[in-house]
Amino acid sequence: MHPDGTPLGAAGRVQEMDVLRGVALFGVFLANLTGFGSADIMATEQQLLSLPTAPWDFALRDVIHWLIVDKANTLFAFLFGLGFWLQMQRLEERGADFETLYLRRLAVLLVIGLIHFFFIWTWDILHLYAMAGFVLFAMRRASNRDLLALGIIFALVGRAFQKTLAEFASLATSGGGYDDASVLVRQKLSESGDYFGIVRNFFDWVIIDYLTTGLIISWLCYALGRFLLGAWVGRHGWIARAREYRPQWKRLALWFLPAGLLLEGAATLLRGTQPPEWEHREFFADILHLFSVPVLAVGYVSALVSFFQTPRGARLLAPFAWSGRMALTNYLSQSFVIAFVLFGVGPGLALAGRIGTCALTAIVIVVYALQITFSRWWLNRFAFGPAEWLWRALTYGSMPSMRLKQSPEVTS
């Protein structure tokens, strides 16, 4: 982005980041819709077991947990840190007031995130990213060694430490709200179309979870660690000069992708182990999952960046760049799709408890394909996505032109 808030042209964009962001966006959508429609959130286990697709639903749910859950938001957070560094570098090179602009940018994101969090989507990540972004801003002059060391520590330890305290120090893992009775209350509110009742229900549930169990601190550490690692990669230019570093990316993929798949596969199998039960089984499965997530995420990034440097990879992955360039708009719009499918407010279908993972996955694929198509159509006519335009307007205190001054077509 230029100092006046106008967007970078296609030649000035890092296409690998747009592709990675688009892939991450698909994974976040899939994890969110299938997760929110699963047992203990908006459906009971008995309701899901009674569906004719139940065997396939539970098998697919395990596959999604193995391949997608937490890896997609890890990739998203990594890209936030990477984008932070690239924006700082570009703005400072152009003589812009990076500090003022970026603090405004984070403040606007925090407001958008909090509105989204309380009134639309209780699993919002934007407010967490904004809060962790302020810490990242304060650490922007840290040495490469400190960025890497602290990034690894925060990425691995944040949520694992909270879970360890919960397991061995009698700290509550949640404030309640995951039992069948609570699920049925939410379903009743949803089917009655009581929007404000649903908002109040989720407000009470999330506030208890966040403030009484240490979740907000663990998630902030989780996000910050990935931000720091993204900034560290940005400093070394490994994404901006991806073609030059392709041999290194390919080598990383060969090591981290199979290692991450094996570790996360072991965690998934351990979590699903049938009796005889053994003490702390789920805890050790969760800890193994948390340690395997960054390993697998590195494997995904490495494989995607390396593959994108090939003619075939550039052709196959290019569509993700369109949705990635409108990531904020698409992320926010996905929340309305989730609400429409699972809740009964307004025209909502209220399918929670009556639809399984297979059907929800099909919905994600269709809707995301439409998002890619719409993003391409929109960006061939306008310079910004709608939410991106609002974010920039509030950040700069002026309304940037929506008119497209040059063709954004990705030639890759």
C-alpha positions in Angstrom: 0.0 0.0 0.0 1.2 3.5 -0.8 1.5 6.2 2.0 -1.7 7.8 0.7 -3.7 4.6 1.2 -3.9 3.6 -2.4 -3.3 -0.1 -3.0 -0.3 -1.7 -4.5 -0.6 -2.8 -8.1 -0.4 -6.4 -9.0 3.3 -6.1 -9.7 3.9 -4.7 -6.2 2.1 -7.5 -4.4 3.6 -10.7 -3.0 1.5 -13.2 -4.8 2.6 -16.0 -2.5 1.0 -14.2 0.4 -2.3 -13.8 -1.4 -2.3 -17.5 -2.2 -1.4 -18.5 1.3 -4.0 -16.2 2.8 -6.7 -17.6 0.4 -5.8 -21.2 1.4 -5.9 -20.3 5.1 -9.2 -18.6 4.6 -10.7 -21.8 3.2 -9.3 -23.8 6.1 -10.7 -21.4 8.7 -14.1 -21.5 7.1 -14.1 -25.3 7.1 -12.9 -25.6 10.7 -15.4 -22.9 11.9 -18.6 -24.2 10.2 -17.9 -27.9 11.0 -16.7 -27.1 14.5 -19.6 -24.9 15.4 -22.0 -27.5 14.0 -20.4 -30.3 16.0 -21.2 -31.8 19.3 -21.1 -29.6 22.5 -21.4 -26.3 20.5 -24.7 -26.2 18.6 -25.5 -29.9 18.5 -25.6 -32.8 20.9 -23.7 -36.0 20.2 -26.9 -37.9 20.2 -28.5 -35.7 17.6 -25.4 -36.1 15.3 -25.4 -39.9 15.9 -29.0 -40.2 14.8 -28.2 -38.7 11.3 -28.1 -41.2 8.5 -24.6 -39.9 7.5 -23.2 -40.3 11.1 -20.4 -42.8 10.3 -19.1 -40.7 7.5 -19.6 -37.5 9.4 -17.5 -38.6 12.4 -14.8 -40.0 10.1 -14.6 -36.8 8.1 -14.5 -34.8 11.4 -11.4 -36.7 12.4 -9.8 -36.0 9.0 -10.6 -32.3 9.3 -9.1 -32.2 12.8 -6.0 -34.0 11.5 -5.4 -31.8 8.5 -7.1 -28.4 9.1 -8.1 -27.5 12.7 -5.6 -25.0 14.2 -3.3 -25.2 11.2 -5.4 -22.8 9.1 -5.5 -20.1 11.9 -1.8 -20.7 12.5 -1.2 -19.9 8.8 -3.4 -16.9 9.1 -1.5 -15.6 12.1 1.8 -16.3 10.5 0.8 -14.2 7.5 -0.3 -11.3 9.8 3.2 -11.1 11.3 4.7 -11.4 7.8 2.4 -8.7 6.5 3.3 -6.5 9.5 7.0 -6.6 8.6 6.5 -6.0 4.9 4.2 -3.0 5.5 6.6 -1.5 8.0 9.4 -1.9 5.5 7.5 -0.4 2.6 6.0 2.5 4.5 9.4 3.4 6.1 11.1 3.3 2.7 8.5 5.8 1.4 8.9 8.1 4.3 5.4 7.4 5.7 4.6 7.7 9.4 4.5 3.9 10.0 4.0 4.1 13.8 0.9 6.3 13.6 -0.6 4.5 10.7 -0.1 1.1 12.1 -1.4 1.9 15.5 -4.6 3.3 13.9 -4.8 0.3 11.7 -4.7 -2.0 14.8 -7.2 0.1 16.7 -9.7 0.0 13.8 -9.2 -3.8 13.5 -9.8 -4.1 17.3 -13.1 -2.3 17.0 -14.2 -4.3 13.9 -13.2 -7.5 15.8 -15.1 -6.7 19.0 -18.3 -5.9 17.0 -17.9 -9.1 15.1 -17.1 -11.0 18.4 -20.0 -9.8 20.4 -22.8 -9.5 17.8 -22.0 -11.9 14.9 -19.3 -14.6 15.5 -18.2 -15.6 19.0 -15.1 -17.4 17.6 -13.8 -14.1 16.1 -10.0 -13.9 15.7 -9.7 -10.2 14.7 -9.8 -8.8 18.2 -7.1 -11.2 19.3 -5.0 -10.4 16.3 -5.3 -6.7 17.1 -4.4 -7.1 20.7 -1.4 -9.3 19.9 -0.5 -6.9 17.1 0.1 -4.1 19.7 2.6 -6.4 21.4 4.2 -7.2 18.1 4.5 -3.5 17.3 6.3 -2.9 20.6 8.7 -5.7 19.7 9.4 -4.5 16.2 13.0 -3.6 16.9 13.9 -7.0 18.6 16.8 -8.9 17.2 16.4 -11.8 14.8 17.4 -14.2 17.5 14.9 -12.8 19.9 12.1 -12.8 17.4 12.8 -16.5 16.6 13.3 -17.6 20.2 10.2 -15.8 21.6 8.1 -16.8 18.5 8.9 -20.5 19.1 8.3 -20.2 22.9 4.9 -18.4 22.6 3.8 -20.5 19.7 4.4 -23.8 21.6 3.8 -22.9 25.2 0.8 -20.5 25.3 -2.1 -22.8 25.1 -0.1 -25.9 26.3 0.7 -24.1 29.6 -3.0 -23.3 30.2 -4.1 -26.9 29.5 -1.3 -28.2 31.8 -2.6 -26.0 34.6 -6.1 -27.1 33.9 -5.1 -30.7 34.1 -2.8 -30.8 37.1 -3.6 -27.7 39.1 -7.4 -28.0 39.1 -7.9 -24.9 37.0 -11.2 -25.1 35.1 -10.8 -25.9 31.4 -14.0 -24.1 30.6 -16.7 -22.1 32.3 -19.4 -24.5 31.2 -21.8 -24.2 28.3 -20.7 -27.4 26.6 -23.2 -29.8 28.1 -26.3 -31.0 26.3 -28.6 -28.8 28.4 -26.7 -25.7 27.3 -26.7 -26.8 23.7 -30.4 -27.3 23.7 -31.0 -23.9 25.2 -29.0 -22.4 22.4 -30.9 -24.4 19.8 -34.2 -23.2 21.3 -33.1 -19.6 21.2 -32.0 -20.1 17.6 -35.2 -21.8 16.4 -37.3 -19.0 18.0 -35.3 -16.4 16.1 -34.4 -14.6 19.4 -31.3 -12.8 18.2 -30.7 -10.8 21.4 -31.3 -13.9 23.5 -28.6 -15.7 21.5 -26.2 -12.7 21.8 -26.7 -12.7 25.6 -26.2 -16.4 25.9 -23.0 -16.4 24.0 -21.8 -13.3 25.8 -22.2 -15.0 29.2 -20.6 -18.2 27.9 -17.6 -16.6 26.3 -16.8 -14.1 29.0 -16.8 -16.9 31.6 -14.5 -19.0 29.3 -12.2 -16.1 28.6 -11.8 -14.5 32.0 -12.1 -17.4 34.4 -10.0 -20.1 32.6 -7.1 -18.1 31.3 -8.1 -18.7 27.7 -7.6 -15.1 26.6 -4.0 -15.1 27.7 -3.2 -18.5 26.2 -4.8 -17.5 22.8 -2.9 -14.2 22.9 0.3 -16.0 23.4 -0.7 -18.5 20.7 -1.3 -15.6 18.2 1.8 -13.6 19.2 4.1 -16.5 18.7 2.9 -17.0 15.2 3.1 -13.2 14.5 6.8 -13.2 15.7 7.7 -16.1 13.4 6.0 -14.4 10.5 7.9 -11.2 11.2 11.2 -13.2 11.4 10.5 -14.8 8.0 9.6 -11.4 6.6 12.9 -10.0 7.8 14.8 -12.7 5.9 12.8 -12.1 2.7 12.0 -15.8 2.3 8.5 -15.1 1.0 9.2 -11.9 -1.0 12.0 -13.8 -2.8 10.4 -17.1 -2.8 11.6 -18.2 -6.2 15.2 -17.6 -5.2 14.7 -19.6 -2.0 12.6 -22.4 -3.6 15.3 -25.2 -2.9 15.1 -24.3 0.8 11.3 -24.2 0.8 11.2 -27.6 -0.9 13.7 -29.1 1.6 11.6 -27.8 4.5 8.4 -29.3 3.0 10.1 -32.7 2.7 11.0 -32.7 6.4 8.1 -30.8 8.1 5.1 -32.0 6.1 5.4 -35.8 6.8 6.6 -35.1 10.4 3.6 -32.9 11.0 1.1 -35.3 9.4 2.5 -38.2 11.5 2.5 -36.2 14.8 -1.0 -34.8 14.3 -2.2 -38.2 13.1 -0.9 -39.7 16.4 -2.8 -37.0 18.3 -6.0 -37.7 16.5 -5.8 -41.4 17.0 -4.9 -40.9 20.7 -7.9 -38.6 21.2 -10.2 -41.2 19.6 -8.8 -44.2 21.6 -11.6 -46.4 22.8 -11.6 -48.0 26.3 -9.8 -49.2 28.3 -9.5 -45.6 29.4 -6.3 -44.3 30.8 -5.6 -41.2 32.9 -4.9 -38.0 31.2 -5.4 -39.5 27.7 -7.2 -36.5 26.3 -4.7 -34.1 27.9 -1.7 -35.8 26.2 -3.6 -35.9 22.9 -4.2 -32.1 23.2 -0.6 -31.4 24.1 0.7 -33.5 21.2 -1.8 -31.7 18.9 -0.6 -28.3 20.0 3.1 -29.2 19.4 2.3 -30.8 16.0 0.3 -27.9 14.7 3.2 -25.5 14.0 5.2 -28.4 12.5 2.4 -29.2 10.1 1.8 -25.5 9.4 5.4 -25.1 8.4 5.1 -28.1 6.1 2.0 -26.6 4.5 3.6 -23.2 3.9 6.8 -24.7 2.5 4.9 -27.1 0.2 2.5 -24.3 -1.1 5.3 -21.7 -1.6 7.5 -24.3 -3.4 4.6 -25.6 -5.5 3.6 -22.1 -6.5 7.0 -21.5 -8.1 6.1 -24.1 -10.8 4.0 -23.4 -13.8 1.4 -26.0 -12.8 1.4 -24.8 -9.2 0.9 -21.2 -10.2 -2.0 -22.1 -12.4 -3.7 -24.3 -9.8 -3.2 -22.1 -6.8 -3.9 -18.7 -8.6 -7.7 -18.7 -7.8 -6.9 -18.6 -4.0 -5.1 -15.3 -4.6 -8.4 -13.6 -5.4 -10.1 -14.5 -2.2 -6.8 -13.9 -0.3 -6.8 -10.3 -1.6 -10.2 -9.8 0.0 -9.5 -11.8 3.1 -11.2 -9.5 5.6 -14.4 -9.2 3.5 -14.5 -12.9 2.9 -13.8 -13.8 6.5 -16.6 -11.5 7.8 -19.1 -12.8 5.2 -18.3 -16.4 6.2 -19.8 -15.6 9.6 -23.1 -14.7 8.1 -23.1 -17.9 6.1 -22.5 -19.9 9.3 -25.3 -18.0 11.0 -27.6 -18.6 8.1 -26.9 -22.3 8.0 -26.9 -23.1 11.8 -29.2 -20.4 13.3 -32.9 -19.5 12.8 -32.7 -15.8 13.1 -34.4 -14.0 10.2 -34.1 -16.2 7.0 -31.7 -18.6 8.9 -32.2 -22.4 8.3 -31.6 -23.4 11.9 -29.9 -26.7 10.8 -27.8 -27.1 14.0 -28.2 -30.7 15.2 -29.9 -31.7 11.9 -26.9 -31.5 9.6 -23.6 -33.4 9.8 -20.0 -32.8 8.8 -20.3 -34.1 5.3 -23.1 -31.7 4.4 -21.4 -28.8 6.1 -18.2 -29.5 4.2 -20.1 -29.5 0.9 -21.6 -26.1 1.8 -18.1 -24.8 2.6 -16.7 -25.9 -0.8 -19.6 -24.4 -2.7 -19.7 -21.1 -0.8 -15.9 -20.7 -1.0 -15.9 -21.3 -4.8 -18.5 -18.5 -5.0 -16.3 -16.3 -2.8 -13.4 -16.8 -5.2 -15.6 -16.0 -8.2 -17.1 -12.9 -6.6 -13.6 -11.7 -5.4 -12.3 -12.0 -8.9 -15.3 -10.2 -10.4 -15.0 -7.4 -7.7 -11.3 -6.9 -8.0 -11.5 -6.6 -11.7 -13.7 -3.5 -11.1 -12.7 -2.0 -7.8 -9.4 -1.4 -6.0 -10.5 -2.7 -2.6 -12.8 -5.3 -1.1 -15.7 -3.6 0.8 -14.4 -4.3 4.3 -10.8 -3.6 3.2 -12.0 -0.2 1.9 -13.6 0.6 5.3 -10.5 -0.5 7.2 -8.3 1.8 5.1 -10.8 4.7 5.2 -10.9 4.6 9.0 -7.1 4.1 9.3 -6.2 7.1 7.1 -9.2 9.3 8.0 -10.1 9.8 4.4 -12.0 7.8 1.8 -9.7 6.2 -0.8 -11.0 5.9 -4.3 -12.7 2.6 -5.1 -12.0 3.1 -8.8 -9.6 0.7 -10.3 -6.7 2.5 -12.0 -5.0 -0.5 -13.5 -5.8 -4.1 -14.2 -5.2 -6.4 -11.2 -5.1 -9.6 -13.2 -2.7 -12.1 -11.7 -0.2 -13.3 -14.2 1.8 -15.3 -11.8 
